[in-house]
Amino acid sequence: MATTSTIATIPTRDFYGLEIPQVAIRPVTADCHYTPSKTPGGSHVLSKGTVIKEGHMPLPVDIILEQDVAIIVRDGITIYADVYRPANTHETVPAIIAGGPFSKNGGPNKNNFNKWPWRFGCPRIATSGLEKFEGPDPAYWCLHGYAIVHTDCRGTWNSTGNVIFPSRKEGEDNYDIIEFLAAQTWCSGKVSMAGNSYLSMTQWFAGAANPPHLACLAPWEGVSDTYNDMVRIGGSPDPGFTLGLITGDIASNTGSKGDNVTEVCYKYPTWNEYWQQHHAELDKITVPLYIVASWTNALHTYGTLRAWQEVSSTEKWLRVHNTHEWPDLYQPQSREDLRKFFDYYMKDAVNDWPQTPKVRLSVLDAGGRDIVNRPEPAFPLARTQPLKLYLNAADNTASTVAPTESTSVSHDAVSGTTVFRITFPTKTELTGYSKLRLWAEAQGSDDMDIFVIMEKFDTASGKLLESCVTDVGYLQDDPAAERKKLIDGHAADPAFGASYFNSGPTGRLRASHRELDSTKATDLNPVYTHREEQMLKPGQILPLDIGFWPYSWTIHSHQELRLRISGFNPKPHLRPNDKPAVLRNKGHHVFYTGGERASFLLLPLIPLA
């Protein structure tokens, strides 16, 4: 289907015979809040006790800062890095790379982060201010005998070349950066990577490249497949956030370009070599891994947990927490835990890291008390008992009994929503992947984009129960008062602090992408081939398997789940200037239940002891 008419006028690059539309990376200007190096190509000492930025904690140790270290990778592109390392030592130290495009010093994301109410639960005093956006704090790690290396990816800031969104090419770049660092006189020869989001995404590709001096990795909440995790979840287009990242969150002093992901998304809706190059070869990763995820991340949950399952590493650990990625990164217990992992694999320390449970899960209980760090031998949980609940359009409920009579319900394809209510007789835990089998018809269109979400409500009051994923009281003078401000403000206006709350797992599917990959799909987790678009015929009624991103929560007998099925995304991951998705919905969506068209919800029931 047509989307925009601008593709032909946008410069393209050739990629395996494919024309890839390009977009210019904006130049570095004052509103980028980029801090130029004081000693480009040189070094200076940041003295212990220095307050780098107002409100941040003083430096706990003297730090040598080498700025704009030039690293030339295999195709001649120059990547620039800032290296923070302990000053008062004659011993070599391991290096940890914070590899991402958001500026090794400053940048718009870091500036905007400072403007967020409560800094998303990361008060200034918790860090030194030297940290890169979403990266580890050099002050903490230098204190404990590590070097932190901030790199600017190719095409960003002063680094040359053109921007390549996380891909196998970026894996090659990081291979070369790792080997360069390992050869430096100050380095022990052991190198790793750390950080959230993009700084985690780069790790999947670096790990798959297998550089000899890569000791281990700590990918904390990061997409591992651009197509399936970001721009085409379930085949339904949603490229706005990704393009906004390329055009708004980074800048270039070298006149670089980057892929126009929005145009690529619509120009190449099915799987091809381009998307393959942006899919990490997870089975090639063999180094030790400490992986972190959360159930509530709008971008990274699915890709992180898929990576946990597909990597070949035999020494791997998973922790799924109950908060947001940024505050978790800077919590003292998280940093100490990560240091134990790094000490074991990068310093050959004798500690109890090998005794750490392979999996630690949180179970959310909005309206109650979460379980945190529950030890498990694996994920998904082997004791999962799939619970099949049949939808009934006659009364918009779901139960274990299949309706004998066939009924249907419809709504406007663009703005409509249908809700099914589900109750549980006793306290119930659901942990893992969920699937909706939905018999559907698109009246007035040859395709349909379907969005689903499950949410928990208090039965008596009808109140939506959301999990708060950010502790805004952390390190505040009056923690309880700050938490009350958030809760009260959100209750009065749900848009206030909306990013600090989560109501439940979501899923989506474009019907023409319904073909399942029989080698990867499971009963609870449908995986699609995306090899071709199978358009719908007038009057065609067919079963669709719609996967929910994995989740873990407790439902009590005085609560109910509500399954919402919509023709629009109820939880769009957009910023103000990001373009909304172009959907194929028009006319009406009709859903059938009972009889030979038994629509059902399959949930991951965990038996309670």
Buried (B, 14 or more C-beta within 10 A) or exposed (E): EEBEEEBEEBEBEEBEEBBBBBBBBBEBEEEBBBEEBEEEEEBEEBEBEBEBEEEBBEBBBBBBBBBBBBBEBEEEBBBBBBBBBBBEBEEBBBBBBBBBBBBBBBBBBBBBBBEBBBBBBBBBEBBBBBBBBBBBBBBBBBBBBBBBBBBBBBBBBBBBBBBBBBBBBBBBBBBBBBBBBBEBEBBBBBBBBBBBBBBBBBBBBBBBBEBEBBBBBBBBBBBBBBBBBBBBBBBBBBBBBBBBBBBBBBBBBBEBBBBBBBBBBBBBBBBBEBBBBBBBBBEBBBBBBBBBBBBBBEBBBBBBBBBBEBBBBEBBBBBBBBBBBBBBBBBEEBBEBBBBBBBBBBBEEEEEBEEBBEBBBBBBBBBEEBBBBBEBEEBBBEEBEBBBBBBBBBEBBBBEEBBEEBBBBBBBBBEBBBEBBBBBEEBBBBBBBBBBBBBBBBBEBBBBBBBBBBBBBBEEEEEBBBBBBBBBBBEBEEEEEBBEBBBEBBEEEEEBBEBBBBBBBBBBBBBBBBBEEEEEBEEBBBBBBBEEBEBBEEEEBBEBBBBBBBBBBBBBEEBBBBBBBBBBBEBBBBEEEBEEBBBBBBBBBBBBBBEEBBBBBBBBBBEEE
